[in-house]
């Protein structure tokens, strides 16, 4: 991937103060941080959100991050088969109950089904603290919306 770079084709995010705030938030909940939420769960969540947003920057970034975690942290590895069929998690038996809860919550929140969301949230509270839920939600869409708006586009260098 050394031959791929990213360019903002709509605007430079440093043009607005929000980008600085978003960078500060990334320090506490971004993809490179060791959070209090299980690292495997957090990486799977980020990748699933990227799949649902279908935004190339996030898909590339979080696929690489999940693969690198598998290769470098053997005590926190993510099996490649999980990454390969993450989009089809409801039909799989390889994801733990906690990961299944996070994926259902993620999809429920992203589908913006107000009437159907409450059961997802109640199930989350059986597995996670309010602080963990807040970190999970922050991880979901802040960066995806920012990257989409500024149109961070992969460009292959020749």
C-alpha positions as CSV (number, residue, x, y, z in Angstrom):
1,X,0.0,0.0,0.0
2,X,3.0,2.3,-0.2
3,X,1.8,3.3,-3.6
4,X,-1.5,4.6,-2.4
5,X,-1.9,8.1,-1.0
6,X,-5.1,10.0,0.0
7,X,-6.1,13.4,-1.2
8,X,-9.0,15.7,-0.1
9,X,-10.8,16.6,-3.3
10,X,-13.5,18.8,-1.8
11,X,-11.8,20.8,0.9
12,X,-8.9,20.8,3.4
13,X,-10.4,19.8,6.8
14,X,-8.0,22.1,8.6
15,X,-10.1,25.0,7.1
16,X,-12.6,24.5,10.0
17,X,-11.9,24.4,13.7
18,X,-13.9,21.2,14.0
19,X,-11.1,19.1,12.5
20,X,-8.9,20.0,15.5
21,X,-11.6,18.9,17.8
22,X,-12.0,15.7,15.9
23,X,-8.3,15.0,16.1
24,X,-8.5,15.5,19.9
25,X,-11.3,13.0,20.0
26,X,-9.3,10.5,18.0
27,X,-6.6,10.6,20.7
28,X,-9.0,9.1,23.1
29,X,-11.2,6.9,20.9
30,X,-9.5,6.6,17.5
31,X,-8.5,3.4,15.7
32,X,-4.8,3.5,16.9
33,X,-5.8,3.9,20.6
34,X,-5.8,1.1,23.2
35,X,-9.3,1.7,24.5
36,X,-11.0,0.2,27.4
37,X,-13.4,-1.5,24.9
38,X,-12.0,-4.8,23.8
39,X,-9.6,-4.1,20.9
40,X,-10.9,-6.9,18.7
41,X,-14.5,-5.7,19.1
42,X,-13.5,-2.1,18.4
43,X,-11.6,-3.1,15.2
44,X,-14.5,-5.2,14.0
45,X,-17.0,-2.4,14.7
46,X,-14.9,0.1,12.8
47,X,-14.6,-2.2,9.8
48,X,-18.3,-3.0,9.9
49,X,-19.2,0.7,10.0
50,X,-16.8,1.3,7.1
51,X,-18.5,-1.5,5.1
52,X,-21.9,0.0,5.8
53,X,-20.8,3.5,4.8
54,X,-19.1,2.0,1.7
55,X,-16.6,4.8,1.8
56,X,-13.2,3.9,0.3
57,X,-10.9,5.7,2.7
58,X,-12.5,4.1,5.8
59,X,-12.7,0.7,4.1
60,X,-9.0,0.8,3.2
61,X,-7.9,2.2,6.6
62,X,-9.9,-0.2,8.8
63,X,-9.2,-3.3,6.7
64,X,-5.5,-2.6,7.0
65,X,-5.8,-1.8,10.7
66,X,-7.7,-5.1,11.4
67,X,-5.1,-7.1,9.3
68,X,-2.2,-5.4,11.1
69,X,-3.7,-6.2,14.5
70,X,-4.0,-9.8,13.5
71,X,-0.4,-9.9,12.3
72,X,1.2,-8.0,15.3
73,X,-0.9,-8.8,18.4
74,X,-1.2,-12.5,18.6
75,X,-2.9,-12.3,22.0
76,X,-5.6,-10.0,20.4
77,X,-5.7,-11.5,16.9
78,X,-8.6,-11.3,14.6
79,X,-8.9,-14.4,12.5
80,X,-8.8,-13.5,8.8
81,X,-12.0,-15.5,8.2
82,X,-13.8,-13.1,10.5
83,X,-12.7,-10.1,8.5
84,X,-13.6,-11.9,5.2
85,X,-17.3,-12.4,6.2
86,X,-17.9,-9.6,8.7
87,X,-20.7,-8.2,6.5
88,X,-22.5,-11.5,6.9
89,X,-22.1,-11.8,10.7
90,X,-25.7,-12.7,11.5
91,X,-25.4,-16.0,9.6
92,X,-22.1,-16.9,11.3
93,X,-21.2,-18.8,14.5
94,X,-17.7,-17.4,14.8
95,X,-18.6,-14.1,16.4
96,X,-18.9,-14.0,20.2
97,X,-22.2,-12.9,21.8
98,X,-20.7,-9.5,22.7
99,X,-19.5,-8.9,19.1
100,X,-23.0,-9.9,17.8
101,X,-24.5,-7.4,20.2
102,X,-22.2,-4.6,19.0
103,X,-22.8,-5.4,15.4
104,X,-26.6,-5.4,15.9
105,X,-26.3,-2.1,17.8
106,X,-24.2,-0.6,15.1
107,X,-26.5,-1.6,12.3
108,X,-29.6,-0.5,14.3
109,X,-28.1,2.9,14.9
110,X,-26.9,3.3,11.3
111,X,-30.3,2.3,9.9
112,X,-31.8,5.1,12.0
113,X,-34.8,3.0,13.0
114,X,-36.0,5.0,16.0
115,X,-38.8,2.6,16.8
116,X,-36.6,-0.5,16.6
117,X,-33.5,0.9,18.2
118,X,-34.5,0.7,21.9
119,X,-34.1,-3.1,22.1
120,X,-30.6,-2.8,20.6
121,X,-29.7,-0.3,23.3
122,X,-31.1,-2.3,26.1
123,X,-29.1,-5.4,25.0
124,X,-26.0,-3.2,24.8
125,X,-26.4,-2.2,28.5
126,X,-26.3,-5.9,29.4
127,X,-22.8,-6.1,28.0
128,X,-21.2,-2.6,28.2
129,X,-21.1,0.4,30.5
130,X,-22.4,3.8,29.5
131,X,-18.8,4.9,29.0
132,X,-18.1,2.0,26.7
133,X,-21.3,2.6,24.7
134,X,-20.4,6.3,24.3
135,X,-16.9,5.3,23.0
136,X,-18.5,2.8,20.6
137,X,-20.9,5.4,19.2
138,X,-18.2,8.0,18.8
139,X,-16.1,5.5,16.9
140,X,-18.9,4.8,14.5
141,X,-19.6,7.9,12.4
142,X,-17.6,11.0,13.3
143,X,-14.7,10.3,11.0
144,X,-16.8,8.7,8.3
145,X,-18.9,11.8,7.9
146,X,-15.8,14.1,8.0
147,X,-13.9,12.0,5.4
148,X,-17.0,11.7,3.1
149,X,-17.6,15.5,3.3
150,X,-14.0,16.4,2.4
151,X,-13.9,13.5,-0.1
152,X,-10.7,11.8,1.0
153,X,-9.9,9.8,-2.1
154,X,-7.3,7.1,-2.7
155,X,-4.9,7.9,-5.5
156,X,-2.4,5.3,-6.8
157,X,1.1,6.6,-7.3
158,X,2.8,5.3,-10.4
